[in-house]
Amino acid sequence: MNARELALRCRELAEEKKAEDIVILDMRKLTSVTDYFVIATGTSEPHLRALIEELTERVEAEFGIRPRAVDGTLKANWVALDYLDVIVHLMRAEIREKYGLEILWGDAPRVRRRRTRRIPVPVEQVTSAKKAARTKM
């Protein structure tokens, strides 16, 4: 497992739990503190709690690691899970807007999703499949 894989998996797990506005920042050229920030918005205190539990449990199960530190509190509406090379920031929208990590670290490139390459299907196969479907009706 490398830091990028962990950051991508944290984004996937946050998406599964319906986190909003998930961003991964590549911090490698800007700081020695960490390689990646994963920033995600939770809609409520219970939602943040669910995100924290899901990420810590699944990352431990899949990668065998726990956060080195968990900073912040649910009451503060911002919790950071520190996995050394990846720091996951989970926060409410108003806190995210107030502190503006994406603006503060605006020089950090965003990690984009990999686009899945579609393999074109030959027209003959599509046409014959449509004909076969019509004859079955």
Secondary structure, DSSP 8 states (H G I E B T S, - for coil): --HHHHHHHHHHHHHHTT-EEEEEEE-TTT-SS-SEEEEEEESSHHHHHHHHHHHHHHHHHHHS---SEEEEETTTTEEEEE-SSEEEEEEEHHHHHHH-HHHHTTTS-B------------HHHHHHHHHHHHHH-
